[in-house]
Amino acid sequence: MTNLSVLYDAPGPRARRWHAVYAVVFVLLFLALAWWVYGELDDKHQLDGEKWEPFINDGNVWTTFLLPGLRKTLEAAGLALVIALPLGAIFGIGRLSDHWWIRRPCDVVVEFFRAIPVLLMIVFANEAYAQWSTVDRDIRPMYALVTGLVLYNASVLAEIVRAGVLSLPRGQEDAGRALGLRKGQIMTNVLLPQAVTAMLPAIISQLVVIVKDTTLGGAILSYQELLSAARLISSNYSNTIAAYTVAAAIFVVINFLLSQLAGWLERRIRRGTRGTGAVVAQGPADLGDGATGNLETTVAPPAPPATVAKG
Amino acid sequence: MFDFLDLDEYDLFGAFWTTIQLTFFAGVGSLIWGTVLAAMRVSPVPVMRAFGTAYVNIFRNIPLTLIIVFCSIGLGQTLRVTMFTDGSVDPTNYRLAILGFVVYTSAFVCEALRSGINTVPVGQAEAARALGLSFSQVLRLIVLPQAFRSVIAPLANILIALTKNTTVASAIGVAEAAALMSEMIENEAQLIPIALLFALGFIILTLPTGLLLGWVAKRMAVKR
């Protein structure tokens, strides 16, 4: 039921009048809420020009706080993804192994780290670095944050890799075997390169989750990312509402663009004639903040060939 | 090995009980608000559709941590929102945290439900319309009941994710499991046993949820 207008009849004159009434009532309710919020904000002097004006006129807000914060957010997210990808690939392939003594440990590790909140891992990593390593105190939050994110996201990516490999037609593996390739060769030369296409949208969606999770580092370890930047701005300019709103807007823009990219790639792959057309589903399960839960990573079937005549 | 576990000093079960409570209230709230949002997103009124789409796209893309911190500092401290408490910090932050979880999680519930609506065959809605049912009747009586049955598994994932996400409330000082873990790590010298204990706690919370709801999802699935 992709075209949702199937849920209601094409509106006639009476239905159109009713829809207009609903629309007006809804807009009025919304405006009433907006008016109340406006009143509250104005009452607490949060809408004064001086609280918002620094974001336009004062370059310092951007060069000292927001942009460095954004850079640190992207640094931590990028680093976490780059480290988690190969780890995830190893565990994902490990779970597909023919040998139980490789498969089972990989299963246990992946399931364990997916069941635990990222925040616990970050707190644990921070303390572990403090006790057993010589990592400098200044850089420790970054290490701890990236470690926590890697542990969690590697286990999620492992599932994505596994689903990607499983999405390929069986013939690929059979053909590789018929050519006399060894199991490792089949995986690295035949299966993985093709699976990457199917996995790409899901990996980018996971990047959105990672970007969002970097804020945990700001909130509990005082890693100087975008959320910390917002806190600093609000204490410097005493414009709490404005600072957090701008930070939230930056996050929305970045993550929205990433999601659009993932969606575009997915549609392109489905349409494409070169690959298998299978895509690792990322649907509603791609929640934020350690949210993927016991995601049953599923594989969406390829779209039917476009040439089939519609009856 | 577990001699750090002085239950008089550390209220372990109380902390996990708070986690469960947060999950429960936020879960019920998100389910209700998410269903309303999903209904808006498929409704024939364009303004409501636009609102639903905008809501989901905005709140799905804001980090939960930012939402929770904003609830405490922005709503609580700056705007003096008391959430019907007497205004003291702890109960206010507790309720504001639930509000934050609902605001965030309902966007995902909405998306899950919408994809559930997509799995209901077109003929169901067409037949309902042929019988002369209105939009709200089609949705209430025909489509949503089937959609709900097909999204139990995704909703279970969201619930598990929510359980883990409640740890973020420790960032604004709600005394749940993660906050207690940080405190214990600070005071006691046994990092690994403490971490394992709390990891085990969350596994005990999330694993049965997943298994139970997975079983329910299989039983309730509409056979087609």
HADDOCK unambig.tbl for C-alpha pairs under 7 A between the chains (distance, minus, plus):
assign (segid A and resid 1 and name CA) (segid B and resid 118 and name CA) 4.46 0.50 0.50
assign (segid A and resid 1 and name CA) (segid B and resid 119 and name CA) 6.32 0.50 0.50
assign (segid A and resid 1 and name CA) (segid B and resid 120 and name CA) 6.24 0.50 0.50
assign (segid A and resid 1 and name CA) (segid B and resid 121 and name CA) 5.93 0.50 0.50
assign (segid A and resid 1 and name CA) (segid B and resid 122 and name CA) 5.15 0.50 0.50
assign (segid A and resid 2 and name CA) (segid B and resid 118 and name CA) 5.59 0.50 0.50
assign (segid A and resid 4 and name CA) (segid B and resid 42 and name CA) 6.29 0.50 0.50
assign (segid A and resid 6 and name CA) (segid B and resid 122 and name CA) 6.97 0.50 0.50
assign (segid A and resid 6 and name CA) (segid B and resid 125 and name CA) 6.56 0.50 0.50
assign (segid A and resid 6 and name CA) (segid B and resid 126 and name CA) 6.74 0.50 0.50
assign (segid A and resid 7 and name CA) (segid B and resid 125 and name CA) 5.66 0.50 0.50
assign (segid A and resid 7 and name CA) (segid B and resid 135 and name CA) 6.33 0.50 0.50
assign (segid A and resid 7 and name CA) (segid B and resid 138 and name CA) 6.76 0.50 0.50
assign (segid A and resid 8 and name CA) (segid B and resid 129 and name CA) 6.97 0.50 0.50
assign (segid A and resid 8 and name CA) (segid B and resid 135 and name CA) 5.17 0.50 0.50
assign (segid A and resid 19 and name CA) (segid B and resid 45 and name CA) 5.77 0.50 0.50
assign (segid A and resid 23 and name CA) (segid B and resid 45 and name CA) 6.26 0.50 0.50
assign (segid A and resid 23 and name CA) (segid B and resid 47 and name CA) 6.05 0.50 0.50
assign (segid A and resid 40 and name CA) (segid B and resid 79 and name CA) 6.79 0.50 0.50
assign (segid A and resid 41 and name CA) (segid B and resid 79 and name CA) 6.96 0.50 0.50
assign (segid A and resid 44 and name CA) (segid B and resid 79 and name CA) 6.46 0.50 0.50
assign (segid A and resid 115 and name CA) (segid B and resid 202 and name CA) 6.97 0.50 0.50
assign (segid A and resid 115 and name CA) (segid B and resid 203 and name CA) 5.77 0.50 0.50
assign (segid A and resid 115 and name CA) (segid B and resid 206 and name CA) 6.69 0.50 0.50
assign (segid A and resid 116 and name CA) (segid B and resid 164 and name CA) 6.74 0.50 0.50
assign (segid A and resid 116 and name CA) (segid B and resid 199 and name CA) 5.91 0.50 0.50
assign (segid A and resid 116 and name CA) (segid B and resid 202 and name CA) 6.07 0.50 0.50
assign (segid A and resid 116 and name CA) (segid B and resid 203 and name CA) 6.72 0.50 0.50
assign (segid A and resid 117 and name CA) (segid B and resid 164 and name CA) 4.74 0.50 0.50
assign (segid A and resid 117 and name CA) (segid B and resid 165 and name CA) 6.76 0.50 0.50
assign (segid A and resid 119 and name CA) (segid B and resid 167 and name CA) 6.73 0.50 0.50
assign (segid A and resid 120 and name CA) (segid B and resid 178 and name CA) 6.43 0.50 0.50
assign (segid A and resid 123 and name CA) (segid B and resid 182 and name CA) 6.94 0.50 0.50
assign (segid A and resid 124 and name CA) (segid B and resid 195 and name CA) 6.68 0.50 0.50
assign (segid A and resid 212 and name CA) (segid B and resid 62 and name CA) 6.96 0.50 0.50
assign (segid A and resid 212 and name CA) (segid B and resid 63 and name CA) 4.48 0.50 0.50
assign (segid A and resid 213 and name CA) (segid B and resid 63 and name CA) 6.73 0.50 0.50
assign (segid A and resid 215 and name CA) (segid B and resid 63 and name CA) 6.88 0.50 0.50
assign (segid A and resid 215 and name CA) (segid B and resid 65 and name CA) 6.16 0.50 0.50
assign (segid A and resid 216 and name CA) (segid B and resid 65 and name CA) 6.25 0.50 0.50
assign (segid A and resid 219 and name CA) (segid B and resid 171 and name CA) 6.09 0.50 0.50
assign (segid A and resid 220 and name CA) (segid B and resid 171 and name CA) 6.17 0.50 0.50
assign (segid A and resid 227 and name CA) (segid B and resid 66 and name CA) 6.67 0.50 0.50
assign (segid A and resid 240 and name CA) (segid B and resid 74 and name CA) 6.16 0.50 0.50
assign (segid A and resid 241 and name CA) (segid B and resid 74 and name CA) 5.78 0.50 0.50
assign (segid A and resid 244 and name CA) (segid B and resid 70 and name CA) 6.87 0.50 0.50
assign (segid A and resid 248 and name CA) (segid B and resid 62 and name CA) 5.88 0.50 0.50
assign (segid A and resid 251 and name CA) (segid B and resid 61 and name CA) 6.61 0.50 0.50
assign (segid A and resid 251 and name CA) (segid B and resid 62 and name CA) 5.82 0.50 0.50
assign (segid A and resid 252 and name CA) (segid B and resid 58 and name CA) 6.09 0.50 0.50
assign (segid A and resid 252 and name CA) (segid B and resid 61 and name CA) 4.96 0.50 0.50
assign (segid A and resid 252 and name CA) (segid B and resid 62 and name CA) 5.66 0.50 0.50
assign (segid A and resid 255 and name CA) (segid B and resid 61 and name CA) 5.55 0.50 0.50
assign (segid A and resid 256 and name CA) (segid B and resid 61 and name CA) 6.47 0.50 0.50
assign (segid A and resid 284 and name CA) (segid B and resid 108 and name CA) 6.44 0.50 0.50
assign (segid A and resid 284 and name CA) (segid B and resid 111 and name CA) 5.69 0.50 0.50
assign (segid A and resid 284 and name CA) (segid B and resid 112 and name CA) 5.07 0.50 0.50
assign (segid A and resid 285 and name CA) (segid B and resid 154 and name CA) 6.42 0.50 0.50
assign (segid A and resid 287 and name CA) (segid B and resid 108 and name CA) 6.79 0.50 0.50
assign (segid A and resid 289 and name CA) (segid B and resid 64 and name CA) 6.75 0.50 0.50
assign (segid A and resid 289 and name CA) (segid B and resid 165 and name CA) 6.59 0.50 0.50
assign (segid A and resid 290 and name CA) (segid B and resid 161 and name CA) 6.60 0.50 0.50
assign (segid A and resid 290 and name CA) (segid B and resid 165 and name CA) 6.87 0.50 0.50
assign (segid A and resid 291 and name CA) (segid B and resid 161 and name CA) 4.03 0.50 0.50
assign (segid A and resid 291 and name CA) (segid B and resid 162 and name CA) 6.84 0.50 0.50
assign (segid A and resid 291 and name CA) (segid B and resid 165 and name CA) 6.86 0.50 0.50
assign (segid A and resid 292 and name CA) (segid B and resid 157 and name CA) 6.84 0.50 0.50
assign (segid A and resid 292 and name CA) (segid B and resid 161 and name CA) 6.03 0.50 0.50
assign (segid A and resid 293 and name CA) (segid B and resid 157 and name CA) 5.15 0.50 0.50
assign (segid A and resid 293 and name CA) (segid B and resid 158 and name CA) 6.95 0.50 0.50
assign (segid A and resid 293 and name CA) (segid B and resid 160 and name CA) 5.46 0.50 0.50
assign (segid A and resid 293 and name CA) (segid B and resid 161 and name CA) 4.88 0.50 0.50
assign (segid A and resid 294 and name CA) (segid B and resid 157 and name CA) 5.90 0.50 0.50
assign (segid A and resid 294 and name CA) (segid B and resid 210 and name CA) 6.98 0.50 0.50
assign (segid A and resid 295 and name CA) (segid B and resid 157 and name CA) 6.27 0.50 0.50
